[in-house]
Amino acid sequence: MKTAIWLYLFMFVAFFDLHAQYPILSPFAISLGAAPSFIGLILGVYSITHLPGNLLAGYGVDRYGSKRFIVFSLIVAGIVLLIQSRVTDPWDLLIVRSISGFVLAFLSPACLSLLARLAKDSVQQSKLMAGNGFVHTMASVLSPAAGAFLVAKLGFSQSFTLLGWLLIITGVLAIFGVKERQYTQSAVELFPQAHGHGAHALPGGIEGSNARTGTIPWLFFGVPLAISCSQGILFFELPLMKETNGSILTSGILFSLVSLGALVTLSMVFLNRVSPLLRTSLGSLALAFIFFGLSIKWPLPMHVSLFLIGMAKGVIYPAIASLLASLTSANRYGRIFSFLSISFSIGAFIGPIVAGHMRSHTSPYFIAFICLMTALTLLPLRGFKAIQT
């Protein structure tokens, strides 16, 4: 499992860099003279430019393997961050963030596809996906506070430069650390392509063989879209809330509280044996209720609410990845995880923009609640068959 350890390292560094920017991007854009609505666009464009990258990554990973996309994504994203450190205009920041979104779109489908191929059965796949969630969470626990601390000590420019070089060095290590050829062949034998015409169907008819005969309806992808939209709203709102008192460091600590909550549920390894569809549905429902509570200013302190949001995320994200892997043949992992990334990207684009334009009229948290409940209402439970636990 050396390859899995390397993959976890690469994803840790990538997520660390990404989450380290959450508490500092909005203040950085403000320092450049950006208006709140334009800040929402800057945060959202990163996600919308994921779309073409996700589409290319899905088919490219299935055809050429994961390694070259992992190396490309890490190194080029690091170079883009070095350029971002020299930005002096909000429009330039918008352009740089759009390029960064496209480049990093290749990383998640490539890593998740290779992780799924490492498994020998569905239970091990679930554990590997939970491991990915654990690494993601550890990075997001440490990075917001670390990013805020870096800015407090070094300033915006030097902080982005340091994060950029970290990505470049990690990309170089990926050249030597990723070994995938042996796992690609064994995965095809363990999780063969579906028989018949269903093997070539896309979401709405993605088939597996033997135990993997379930279908994934299009409407299912509304759930990750709504979850990502709600997270985009949260990430926009947190640095601007009165609880932060305008402090970047306080904002970073609040982001870390979300990740600490996720760490709690990710540590509950027994959850890996529960149906991934059940985990996805109940986790999303709990997340919706928490956002509703925030929208009506329920009596729970903000710190507790953020911790609960994190706990829900710790249940949801590994469950979604496990569900998709359990219903998909090995030679289609790249495409199915690219569709998942596309859903996340669209939601993350919509969330900050909606929050930036609507926060003066209604609580953005109520919009997050509506998005999640709508997705759960439309979830086609009857469309899922032969789901692996």
SEMIFI-341767 format. One line per field, with one value per residue (C-alpha): residue in three letters; x, y, z. Coordinates in pm, whole numbers, padded with zeros to 5 digits. Last residue first. Example, Ala and Ser with C-alpha at 12.3 -4.5 7.8 and 13.67 -1.06 7.14 Angstrom:
2
vexkol	(SER  ALA) $
x	(01367  01230) $
y	(-00106  -00450) $
z	(00714  00780) $
This chain:
389
vexkol	(THR  GLN  ILE  ALA  LYS  PHE  GLY  ARG  LEU  PRO  LEU  LEU  THR  LEU  ALA  THR  MET  LEU  CYS  ILE  PHE  ALA  ILE  PHE  TYR  PRO  SER  THR  HIS  SER  ARG  MET  HIS  GLY  ALA  VAL  ILE  PRO  GLY  ILE  PHE  ALA  GLY  ILE  SER  PHE  SER  ILE  SER  LEU  PHE  SER  PHE  ILE  ARG  GLY  TYR  ARG  ASN  ALA  SER  THR  LEU  SER  ALA  LEU  LEU  SER  ALA  ILE  ALA  PRO  TYR  ILE  VAL  GLY  LYS  ALA  MET  GLY  ILE  LEU  PHE  LEU  SER  VAL  HIS  MET  PRO  LEU  PRO  TRP  LYS  ILE  SER  LEU  GLY  PHE  PHE  ILE  PHE  ALA  LEU  ALA  LEU  SER  GLY  LEU  SER  THR  ARG  LEU  LEU  PRO  SER  VAL  ARG  ASN  LEU  PHE  VAL  MET  SER  LEU  THR  VAL  LEU  ALA  GLY  LEU  SER  VAL  LEU  SER  PHE  LEU  ILE  GLY  SER  THR  LEU  ILE  SER  GLY  ASN  THR  GLU  LYS  MET  LEU  PRO  LEU  GLU  PHE  PHE  LEU  ILE  GLY  GLN  SER  CYS  SER  ILE  ALA  LEU  PRO  VAL  GLY  PHE  PHE  LEU  TRP  PRO  ILE  THR  GLY  THR  ARG  ALA  ASN  SER  GLY  GLU  ILE  GLY  GLY  PRO  LEU  ALA  HIS  ALA  GLY  HIS  GLY  HIS  ALA  GLN  PRO  PHE  LEU  GLU  VAL  ALA  SER  GLN  THR  TYR  GLN  ARG  GLU  LYS  VAL  GLY  PHE  ILE  ALA  LEU  VAL  GLY  THR  ILE  ILE  LEU  LEU  TRP  GLY  LEU  LEU  THR  PHE  SER  GLN  SER  PHE  GLY  LEU  LYS  ALA  VAL  LEU  PHE  ALA  GLY  ALA  ALA  PRO  SER  LEU  VAL  SER  ALA  MET  THR  HIS  VAL  PHE  GLY  ASN  GLY  ALA  MET  LEU  LYS  SER  GLN  GLN  VAL  SER  ASP  LYS  ALA  LEU  ARG  ALA  LEU  LEU  SER  LEU  CYS  ALA  PRO  SER  LEU  PHE  ALA  LEU  VAL  PHE  GLY  SER  ILE  SER  ARG  VAL  ILE  LEU  LEU  ASP  TRP  PRO  ASP  THR  VAL  ARG  SER  GLN  ILE  LEU  LEU  VAL  ILE  GLY  ALA  VAL  ILE  LEU  SER  PHE  VAL  ILE  PHE  ARG  LYS  SER  GLY  TYR  ARG  ASP  VAL  GLY  TYR  GLY  ALA  LEU  LEU  ASN  GLY  PRO  LEU  HIS  THR  ILE  SER  TYR  VAL  GLY  LEU  ILE  LEU  GLY  ILE  PHE  SER  PRO  ALA  ALA  GLY  LEU  SER  ILE  ALA  PHE  PRO  SER  LEU  ILE  PRO  TYR  GLN  ALA  HIS  LEU  ASP  PHE  PHE  ALA  VAL  PHE  MET  PHE  LEU  TYR  LEU  TRP  ILE  ALA  THR  LYS  MET) $
x	(-02219  -02264  -02568  -02743  -02992  -03032  -03301  -03566  -03392  -03423  -03305  -03544  -03645  -03283  -03172  -03453  -03369  -03003  -03071  -03336  -03102  -02818  -03060  -03150  -02779  -02753  -02987  -03209  -03198  -02850  -02691  -02845  -02579  -02263  -02429  -02558  -02210  -02042  -02274  -02311  -01946  -01906  -02220  -02096  -01756  -01896  -02115  -01820  -01607  -01870  -01889  -01506  -01533  -01756  -01526  -01203  -01359  -01477  -01222  -01288  -01662  -01898  -02161  -01933  -01709  -02003  -02131  -01784  -01724  -02060  -02005  -01656  -01801  -02118  -02016  -01726  -01936  -02202  -01942  -01802  -02142  -02175  -01844  -01960  -02281  -02090  -01859  -02154  -02316  -02648  -02944  -03087  -03021  -03305  -03061  -02812  -03078  -03172  -02805  -02794  -03114  -02970  -02649  -02852  -03043  -02719  -02574  -02892  -02896  -02523  -02491  -02795  -02657  -02318  -02483  -02316  -01994  -01770  -01951  -01762  -01448  -01573  -01259  -01417  -01699  -01465  -01238  -01537  -01599  -01235  -01266  -01551  -01358  -01062  -01270  -01352  -00981  -00899  -01163  -01016  -00672  -00810  -00959  -01242  -01425  -01455  -01788  -01927  -01928  -01737  -01469  -01743  -01988  -01804  -01687  -02039  -02200  -01948  -02018  -02390  -02322  -02094  -02366  -02623  -02402  -02313  -02689  -02788  -02558  -02822  -03061  -02859  -02947  -02667  -02750  -02667  -02524  -02202  -02254  -02184  -02109  -02144  -02373  -02395  -02741  -02864  -02502  -02329  -02394  -02123  -02144  -02520  -02489  -02393  -02153  -02014  -01644  -01449  -01397  -01138  -00975  -00986  -00847  -00553  -00450  -00470  -00293  00019  00044  -00004  00319  00319  00619  00885  00698  00484  00791  00816  00452  00515  00799  00574  00289  00513  00664  00318  00231  00549  00481  00119  00238  00510  00256  -00017  00191  00466  00365  -00010  -00042  00132  -00085  -00405  -00281  -00184  -00525  -00698  -00445  -00447  -00800  -00840  -00535  -00651  -00994  -00862  -00643  -00940  -01162  -00901  -00879  -01258  -01222  -00961  -01189  -01485  -01269  -01157  -01522  -01588  -01312  -00944  -00881  -00596  -00815  -01039  -00733  -00624  -00962  -00978  -00633  -00699  -01053  -00924  -00615  -00741  -00958  -00647  -00546  -00887  -00942  -00594  -00659  -00982  -00803  -00539  -00802  -01003  -00685  -00599  -00946  -00900  -00569  -00224  -00133  00229  00154  -00097  00190  00357  00018  -00005  00335  00216  -00098  00128  00332  00044  -00190  00075  00209  -00140  -00243  00065  00007  -00363  -00380  -00385  -00732  -00943  -00754  -00799  -01173  -01242  -00963  -01089  -01438  -01306  -01080  -01368  -01578  -01316  -01336  -01667  -01501  -01231  -01487  -01685  -01432  -01354  -01725  -01812  -01535  -01696  -02023  -01835  -01649  -01281  -01026  -00704  -00709  -01065  -00941  -00677  -00937  -01158  -00869  -00725  -00964  -01004  -00642  -00508  -00789  -00643  -00280  -00363  -00591  -00305  -00054  -00287  -00382  -00018  00051  -00260  -00154  00194  00043  -00190  00107  00294  00000) $
y	(-00197  -00266  -00130  -00391  -00147  00229  00393  00341  00597  00869  01171  01452  01527  01502  01754  01995  01960  02042  02344  02483  02453  02627  02908  02936  02966  03258  03449  03682  04019  04161  03814  03759  03877  03753  03436  03347  03400  03203  02901  02881  02809  02553  02378  02363  02235  01966  01833  01842  01654  01379  01360  01334  01054  00861  00923  00821  00515  00377  00098  -00032  -00093  00134  00068  00021  00309  00551  00449  00460  00815  00933  00765  00910  01263  01228  01101  01338  01619  01563  01580  01900  02066  01961  02133  02448  02451  02404  02699  02914  02868  02674  02904  02893  03193  03117  03066  02881  02629  02578  02518  02251  02091  02063  01902  01640  01557  01533  01290  01082  01050  00991  00744  00550  00538  00427  00131  00090  -00112  00194  00345  00104  00314  00597  00809  00978  01088  01273  01412  01576  01774  01880  01995  02230  02363  02435  02682  02863  02876  03031  03300  03383  03420  03643  03875  04105  04045  03678  03638  03930  03711  03810  03537  03273  03379  03286  02948  02873  02960  02744  02462  02484  02477  02175  01985  02086  01967  01648  01575  01686  01413  01158  01315  01168  00816  00578  00222  -00090  -00409  -00418  -00753  -00930  -00647  -00272  -00031  00341  00407  00752  00843  00725  00401  00193  -00104  -00101  -00237  -00582  -00691  -00457  -00397  -00601  -00517  -00771  -00825  -00456  -00374  -00614  -00444  -00088  -00186  -00313  00000  00251  00338  00696  00800  00897  01151  01237  01379  01646  01737  01767  02012  02222  02225  02341  02605  02753  02753  02950  03202  03246  03324  03559  03770  03777  03887  03697  03671  03741  03592  03274  03250  03279  03006  02784  02838  02742  02460  02244  02109  02120  01903  01656  01651  01573  01300  01150  01178  00994  00732  00699  00640  00373  00212  00208  00053  -00209  -00295  -00310  -00561  -00582  -00208  -00028  00058  00279  00477  00522  00663  00886  01032  01102  01233  01468  01602  01699  01988  02144  02296  02439  02598  02749  02909  03066  03183  03360  03535  03652  03771  03976  04129  04216  04399  04368  04003  03908  03617  03486  03417  03192  03029  02956  02786  02563  02470  02378  02139  01972  01928  01800  01540  01410  01408  01213  00954  00880  00653  00724  00614  00611  00911  01107  01043  01179  01437  01612  01646  01755  02018  02154  02183  02297  02641  02678  02609  02874  03112  03091  03244  03533  03578  03593  03850  04051  04065  04178  04458  04412  04682  04478  04458  04328  04047  03954  03966  03726  03500  03472  03244  02998  03006  02749  02522  02491  02457  02194  02018  01986  01885  01624  01496  01435  01264  01046  00939  00849  00642  00468  00387  00235  00000) $
z	(00195  -00173  -00352  -00565  -00711  -00695  -00907  -00641  -00419  -00682  -00474  -00572  -00213  -00101  -00363  -00269  00101  00039  -00179  00058  00359  00173  00081  00451  00531  00287  00524  00329  00153  00225  00200  -00144  -00391  -00221  -00092  -00438  -00585  -00305  -00347  -00727  -00802  -00521  -00644  -01002  -00891  -00661  -00940  -01181  -00927  -00907  -01286  -01289  -01035  -01274  -01568  -01400  -01238  -01573  -01624  -01273  -01321  -01130  -00862  -00560  -00666  -00681  -00338  -00183  -00313  -00180  00158  00200  00157  00364  00708  00770  00621  00887  01162  01012  01013  01378  01463  01281  01483  01810  01737  01630  01970  01977  02047  01693  01470  01226  00936  01156  01256  00891  00813  01086  00954  00604  00733  00921  00602  00406  00660  00659  00280  00223  00510  00387  00032  00164  00344  00683  00698  00668  00969  01194  01133  01354  01309  01007  01237  01473  01200  01034  01351  01361  01000  01078  01379  01149  00950  01276  01365  01027  01076  01416  01254  00977  01239  01127  01453  01352  01531  01328  01018  00705  00715  00773  00503  00185  00316  00442  00110  -00075  00170  00096  -00278  -00233  -00052  -00314  -00601  -00413  -00382  -00733  -00864  -00767  -01018  -01305  -01201  -01095  -01191  -01001  -01151  -00955  -00784  -01115  -01355  -01319  -01497  -01539  -01680  -01576  -01542  -01860  -02041  -02205  -01976  -02009  -02363  -02244  -01977  -01720  -01713  -01464  -01096  -00980  -01322  -01416  -01073  -01121  -01445  -01307  -00987  -01164  -01381  -01098  -00924  -00793  -00584  -00837  -01048  -00745  -00570  -00842  -00784  -00410  -00474  -00698  -00445  -00160  -00387  -00441  -00070  00007  -00270  -00160  00194  00069  -00118  00147  00444  00625  00993  00994  00646  00759  01070  00863  00633  00928  01092  00768  00698  01009  01023  00644  00595  00860  00695  00349  00496  00682  00374  00169  00441  00428  00056  00126  00386  00147  -00123  00127  00190  -00184  -00256  -00349  -00339  -00516  -00815  -00601  -00490  -00851  -00950  -00642  -00717  -01085  -01030  -00754  -00932  -01277  -01159  -01002  -01337  -01429  -01087  -01087  -01425  -01295  -00981  -01190  -01402  -01099  -00926  -01234  -01220  -00851  -00925  -00763  -00829  -00749  -00513  -00766  -01007  -00752  -00697  -01070  -01060  -00776  -00969  -01263  -01050  -00868  -01165  -01406  -01161  -01073  -01439  -01543  -01271  -01318  -01621  -01995  -02108  -01793  -01656  -01980  -02000  -01653  -01656  -01970  -01826  -01485  -01644  -01851  -01533  -01280  -01437  -01251  -00917  -00927  -01073  -00747  -00511  -00745  -00824  -00454  -00410  -00690  -00495  -00182  -00373  -00463  -00370  -00371  00009  -00020  -00247  00012  00292  00089  -00005  00346  00536  00245  00123  00369  00251  -00100  00002  00263  00015  -00232  00037  00185  -00159  -00246  00087  00064  -00284  -00157  00123  -00124  -00348  -00056  00000) $
